[in-house]
Amino acid sequence: MHLAPSFSSHSIRTQRSNCLWMLATVIACIANHAAPANAETQPKPSKPNVLFIAVDDLASTLGCYGDVVAKTPNIDRLAATGTCFRRAYNQLPLCNPTRASVMTGLRPDQIKVYDLDRHFRDEVPNVVTLSQAFQQAGYFAARVGKIYHYNVPASIGTDGFDDPPSWNATVNPKGRDKDEEHLIFNAEPHRKISGALSWFAADGEDNEQTDGMIATEAIRIMREKKDEPFFLGVGFFRPHTPYVAPKKYFDMYPLESLRLPFAPAGDRDDIPTAAFAHNCPVPNYGLDEPTLLKATQAYYACVSFVDAQVGRLLAALEDLELADNTIVVFWSDHGYHLGEHNGVWQKRTLFEEGAQAPLIIRGPSQTGHGSCNRIVEFVDIYPTLTDLASIDSPSGLAGRSLKPLLNDPVAQWNGTAITQVLRPADDRLPEQVMGCSIRTHRYRYTEWAEGRHGVELYDHQSDPNEFENLAENPDERALAAIRRLRPLLRAKASGEIPTVPVNPARL
């Protein structure tokens, strides 16, 4: 662990004569005994800690989000004691851009990050990240595991695509999952395990796996820093592919209990080609149903494995008597597909499954609890945490504080969410195409290359699964919605091709 040096300054008193010093001392003693206590003499409330838990590639496959298959008791308890945002949306459903957006509080078009290779400081070198804002307020900021982008599993045990100014200390555990990569089953052997449906039911205990070690190291830091304010980023690697977890978690999900998602036979007929991710060129990768169900089992196993590690963190907060003074944030970098829309898998889409992601916040002073169905964005996380901790935020943040919804989950909230994704030119598309979506409480409106490569409109009130694209043959109500939403979308997201460097192979 690398610790940044810390410095303290002390004023130097000018020597006084003995008589004057004694006189001042007497006067001070009299004043201290005679004067009533005031705000300046009262102990100041301690700064709230922040436990910032990130999970990689986690869909809304949690009990608290209504998933009847998932076994996630620890995350569900966190949601019950905090606020579970049921409609929280990331800014770009790909690891590097979305994590950079969360940590800077800025949209992809502001930081010019659209692929897995570009660092946000290439565009905004002096930006103050979320953890830096806490550092400037006197916090100790540490990272364990994946907060910024890592190539998984290749970068496990390294600093990955980290941002050194964001942290006073970093820890990069590496477990037996790295040593046993040769045992991983790859259902698509022509692709690397990092992007293919691949999995392994491992021997051994939780704390032998990288994510188990991450929880252990995070608890150690909490224990060491319990007497000073900390911002602790804890980033779990699962359920990102390859899906690796101890066997006991696989056993929680018998194959015969699992099903693939339903979609009408002609579901894709009214959806633009660009809406489908380039890394899933054919439905279900061309795999048969038994293989897909095994992949589903492995994914849920990893979800429950991560849930157990989150439970360890929350238990440690209680054991260390930190729970009552710690803001807990639980989030996933984006959503994830498990076969929806007749065979979409993984990420990189603007469908609900790709753009919506878990977000749970529990603050010591919040007065409301339970589910919140207001539309919020991941750029809201930064100003929310600084607001809860009563520290300064940089000017120009793209989001706004969610504190009103933490106190009242059904409070008035005129929210919209902007999500975008960049497609490479390939055998499906003659040019790079930017897709941009805006969500309101009722609608999702999407333009591909400002409409040149297609338009989508879904009414979530009547069609929450997005089976009917109303923009294909719009009636007057749909046309009115498009006319209203189009300028709102274009005001916050550009459909133009970026002028900054972009690696098409890393989109």
ROSEKE-786653 format. One line per 10 residues: number of its first residue (from 1); for each residue x, y, z of C-alpha. Coordinates in steps of 0.2 Angstrom, whole numbers, plus 2048, in hexadecimal, padded with zeros to 3 digits. Layout:
// ROSEKE-786653
NUM) X:Y:Z; ... $
// end
This chain:
// ROSEKE-786653
1) 800:800:800; 807:811:7FB; 803:81F:807; 804:831:802; 80E:83C:80D; 805:847:81A; 80A:857:821; 804:862:830; 809:874:833; 80A:87C:845 $
11) 80A:88E:849; 819:894:853; 816:89F:862; 820:8AF:866; 827:8AE:877; 81F:8BA:884; 825:8C0:894; 821:8B5:8A3; 815:8C2:8AB; 80B:8C5:89B $
21) 80A:8B2:898; 804:8AF:8AA; 7F7:8BD:8A8; 7F0:8B6:898; 7EF:8A5:89F; 7E5:8AB:8AE; 7D9:8B5:8A3; 7D7:8A6:898; 7D3:89A:8A6; 7C6:8A6:8AD $
31) 7BE:8A8:89C; 7BD:895:899; 7B4:893:8AA; 7A9:8A1:8A9; 7A3:8A1:897; 795:895:892; 799:888:885; 796:88D:873; 797:886:862; 7A9:889:861 $
41) 7AD:87F:871; 7A2:871:86D; 7A9:862:864; 7A6:862:852; 79D:854:84A; 7A8:847:841; 7A9:847:82F; 7A0:838:827; 7AA:82A:81F; 7A6:824:80E $
51) 7A6:812:809; 7A5:812:7F6; 7A1:801:7EF; 7A3:7FE:7DD; 79E:7ED:7D4; 7A3:7E9:7C3; 796:7E5:7B6; 788:7E2:7C2; 776:7E3:7BB; 767:7E5:7C5 $
61) 768:7D3:7CA; 765:7D7:7DC; 756:7D3:7E8; 753:7E5:7EC; 751:7E9:7D9; 744:7DB:7D8; 74E:7CD:7D1; 746:7BD:7D7; 755:7B2:7D3; 762:7BC:7DC $
71) 768:7B8:7ED; 76F:7C8:7F4; 76A:7CA:806; 778:7D6:80B; 776:7E3:7FD; 763:7E1:800; 765:7E6:812; 770:7F5:80D; 762:7FA:801; 755:7F8:80F $
81) 75E:804:81A; 763:810:80D; 75C:816:7FD; 75B:80A:7EE; 75B:814:7DE; 751:809:7D2; 753:814:7C3; 765:81A:7C3; 76E:81B:7B3; 781:81B:7AE $
91) 787:827:7A1; 790:81B:796; 78E:808:798; 7A0:803:797; 7AC:802:7A5; 7B9:810:7A2; 7AD:81E:79D; 7A0:81B:7AA; 7AD:819:7B8; 7B6:829:7B2 $
101) 7A5:832:7B2; 7A0:82D:7C3; 7B1:832:7CB; 7B2:843:7C2; 79F:847:7C3; 7A0:84B:7B0; 798:844:7A1; 7A1:83A:793; 7A0:849:787; 7A8:854:794 $
111) 7B7:848:798; 7B8:841:786; 7B9:82F:78C; 7AF:823:781; 7BB:813:781; 7C5:808:78C; 7D6:811:788; 7D4:824:78B; 7D7:82B:79C; 7CC:839:7A2 $
121) 7DB:844:7A7; 7E0:844:794; 7D2:851:792; 7D0:858:7A3; 7E1:857:7AC; 7DD:862:7BB; 7CC:85A:7BF; 7C8:857:7D1; 7C2:845:7D3; 7B5:840:7E0 $
131) 7C2:839:7EC; 7CD:848:7E9; 7BF:853:7EF; 7BF:849:7FF; 7D2:849:801; 7D1:85C:800; 7C5:85C:80E; 7D1:852:819; 7CC:840:815; 7D7:831:813 $
141) 7D3:82A:802; 7D7:818:7FE; 7D3:80C:7F0; 7D2:7F9:7F1; 7CF:7F0:7E0; 7C6:7F8:7D1; 7BF:809:7D2; 7C6:810:7C2; 7C7:805:7B2; 7D1:7F4:7B3 $
151) 7D2:7E7:7A5; 7CA:7D8:7AD; 7D2:7CC:7B1; 7E3:7D2:7A9; 7E5:7E1:7B5; 7E0:7D9:7C5; 7EE:7DB:7D2; 7F4:7EB:7C9; 7EF:7FE:7CA; 7E6:7FC:7BA $
161) 7E0:80C:7B2; 7E1:815:7C2; 7E2:828:7C6; 7F0:82A:7D3; 7EB:83B:7D9; 7DA:834:7DF; 7E2:82A:7ED; 7ED:82B:7FC; 7EE:818:7FC; 7EA:809:7F0 $
171) 7EA:7F6:7F2; 7E9:7EA:7E4; 7E5:7D9:7EA; 7E7:7C9:7DE; 7DF:7B9:7E3; 7DF:7A7:7DD; 7D3:7AC:7CF; 7E2:7B3:7C6; 7EC:7A3:7C9; 7DE:798:7C3 $
181) 7DA:7A1:7B3; 7DF:791:7A9; 7D0:788:7B1; 7C3:794:7AB; 7B7:78E:79E; 7B5:799:78F; 7A5:796:785; 7AC:7A1:777; 7BE:79B:775; 7C1:7A7:767 $
191) 7C0:7B5:773; 7CA:7BA:783; 7C2:7B5:793; 7C1:7C8:797; 7B3:7CA:78B; 7AC:7B9:788; 79F:7AF:792; 7AB:7A6:79D; 7AA:79F:7AF; 7B2:794:7BC $
201) 7AB:78D:7CC; 7BA:78E:7D7; 7C0:784:7E6; 7C5:78C:7F6; 7BE:79B:801; 7B8:7AC:7FD; 7C8:7B4:804; 7D3:7AB:7F7; 7CA:7B4:7E9; 7CF:7C6:7E4 $
211) 7BE:7CD:7E9; 7BF:7C4:7FA; 7D0:7CC:7FD; 7CA:7DD:7F8; 7BD:7DC:805; 7CA:7D6:812; 7D6:7E5:80D; 7C8:7F1:80E; 7C3:7EC:81F; 7D5:7ED:825 $
221) 7D6:800:81F; 7C5:803:827; 7CD:7FD:838; 7DD:806:836; 7D4:817:831; 7C5:816:83C; 7CA:825:846; 7CC:830:837; 7C0:834:829; 7C3:829:81A $
231) 7BD:827:808; 7BF:815:804; 7BC:80F:7F2; 7B9:7FC:7F2; 7B8:7F5:7E0; 7B3:7E3:7DD; 7B7:7DB:7CD; 7A8:7CF:7CB; 79D:7CB:7C3; 7A7:7D1:7B5 $
241) 7AC:7C3:7A9; 7B4:7B6:7AC; 7A6:7B2:7B9; 7B1:7AB:7C7; 7AB:7A7:7D8; 7AC:799:7E5; 7A1:789:7E1; 795:78C:7EF; 78E:79B:7E6; 78B:791:7D7 $
251) 782:785:7E1; 775:793:7E6; 76F:793:7D5; 76A:782:7CE; 769:782:7BB; 757:77B:7BA; 751:78B:7C4; 758:797:7B7; 750:79E:7A7; 755:7A9:799 $
261) 74C:7BA:797; 73C:7BB:78D; 73B:7C5:77D; 72F:7C5:76F; 735:7BC:75F; 735:7CC:755; 73C:7D7:763; 74B:7DD:759; 742:7E1:749; 73E:7F3:74E $
271) 74F:7F7:756; 75D:800:74D; 76D:7F5:749; 777:801:753; 76E:7FD:763; 776:7EC:764; 788:7EC:76B; 795:7E7:75F; 79D:7DB:76B; 78E:7D0:76A $
281) 78C:7CE:757; 780:7C0:757; 772:7BC:763; 778:7B2:773; 789:7B1:76B; 782:7A2:761; 783:798:771; 775:78B:776; 769:78D:784; 772:781:791 $
291) 782:78A:78F; 779:79B:791; 771:795:7A1; 782:78F:7A8; 788:7A1:7A4; 779:7A8:7AD; 77D:79D:7BC; 78F:7A3:7BD; 78A:7B5:7BC; 77D:7B3:7CA $
301) 78A:7AA:7D4; 796:7B8:7D3; 788:7C4:7D8; 785:7BB:7E8; 798:7B9:7EB; 79A:7CC:7EA; 78B:7CE:7F5; 794:7C4:802; 7A3:7CF:801; 797:7DF:803 $
311) 790:7D7:812; 7A1:7D5:81A; 7A4:7E8:817; 794:7ED:81F; 797:7E1:82E; 7A8:7E9:830; 7A0:7FA:831; 795:7F4:83F; 7A3:7EB:848; 7AE:7FB:847 $
321) 7A0:806:84D; 7A1:810:83D; 790:80C:835; 788:81C:83D; 794:827:836; 797:820:824; 78F:824:814; 78E:813:80A; 78D:814:7F7; 78A:804:7ED $
331) 78A:805:7DA; 78E:7FC:7CA; 797:804:7BC; 789:800:7B0; 77B:7F3:7AC; 77D:7E2:7A4; 774:7D7:798; 770:7C4:79B; 768:7C0:78B; 75A:7CD:78A $
341) 753:7D3:779; 756:7C1:772; 768:7BF:776; 770:7CF:77C; 77F:7CC:788; 78A:7D7:793; 78B:7EA:791; 78D:7F8:784; 77A:7FB:781; 76E:809:784 $
351) 760:7FC:789; 759:7FD:79A; 764:7EE:79F; 774:7F7:799; 771:809:79F; 768:806:7B0; 773:800:7BE; 772:7FE:7D1; 775:80D:7DC; 772:80C:7EF $
361) 777:81A:7FB; 775:819:80E; 77A:829:817; 77B:82C:82A; 76F:83B:82A; 763:835:81D; 751:835:822; 749:82A:814; 74C:818:810; 746:80C:803 $
371) 744:80C:7F0; 745:81C:7E5; 73D:81B:7D4; 743:82D:7CF; 74F:82E:7C0; 761:832:7C5; 772:831:7BD; 783:82B:7C2; 78A:83C:7C1; 77F:840:7D0 $
381) 78A:835:7DB; 798:842:7DD; 78D:851:7E2; 783:846:7ED; 792:840:7F7; 79A:851:7F9; 789:858:7FF; 786:84A:80C; 798:84D:813; 796:860:812 $
391) 7A6:862:808; 7A9:86D:7F9; 7A6:867:7E7; 7AF:86E:7D8; 7A4:879:7CD; 79D:872:7BD; 798:861:7C2; 78B:859:7B7; 780:852:7C4; 776:857:7D3 $
401) 775:851:7E5; 769:843:7E9; 767:848:7FB; 755:84E:7F9; 751:83C:7F3; 75B:834:801; 750:83E:80D; 740:83A:804; 741:82D:7F6; 730:833:7EE $
411) 734:846:7EE; 731:850:7DF; 73F:84E:7D3; 740:853:7C1; 74D:847:7BB; 754:841:7AA; 762:836:7A6; 76E:837:798; 778:827:792; 782:825:782 $
421) 78D:818:77A; 799:819:76B; 799:80B:75D; 7A8:807:752; 7A6:806:73F; 7A4:7F3:73B; 79B:7E8:72F; 78B:7EE:736; 78E:800:736; 797:80A:729 $
431) 79E:817:735; 7A0:81A:748; 78F:81E:750; 78B:827:760; 77C:822:769; 774:82D:776; 765:82A:781; 75A:835:78C; 74F:82D:799; 740:835:7A2 $
441) 734:82C:7AE; 72A:826:7A0; 735:826:790; 746:821:789; 74A:82A:779; 75A:825:770; 763:82C:760; 770:823:757; 77B:830:74E; 76E:83D:751 $
451) 761:832:749; 76B:82D:739; 76D:81C:73F; 75C:81A:747; 751:820:755; 749:817:764; 73B:81C:770; 734:811:77D; 726:814:789; 72B:80D:79A $
461) 71A:80F:7A1; 712:802:795; 722:7F9:78F; 730:7F8:79D; 739:7EA:793; 73B:7F5:784; 733:7E9:777; 72A:7F6:76C; 734:805:764; 727:812:762 $
471) 732:81C:757; 731:80F:74A; 71F:814:746; 71B:823:751; 70A:829:755; 706:83B:75B; 70A:837:76D; 71B:82F:768; 71F:83E:75C; 71B:84A:76A $
481) 727:841:776; 734:841:769; 732:854:766; 734:857:778; 742:84C:77C; 74D:84F:76D; 753:860:772; 756:85B:785; 761:84C:77F; 76B:857:773 $
491) 76E:864:780; 778:857:78B; 77F:84A:77F; 787:84C:76E; 783:840:760; 793:845:757; 7A2:83A:755; 7B0:83F:761; 7BF:848:75B; 7CA:841:769 $
501) 7D3:831:767; 7C8:822:768; 7CE:810:766; 7C0:806:75C; 7C6:7F6:763; 7C3:7FC:775; 7B1:803:773 $
// end
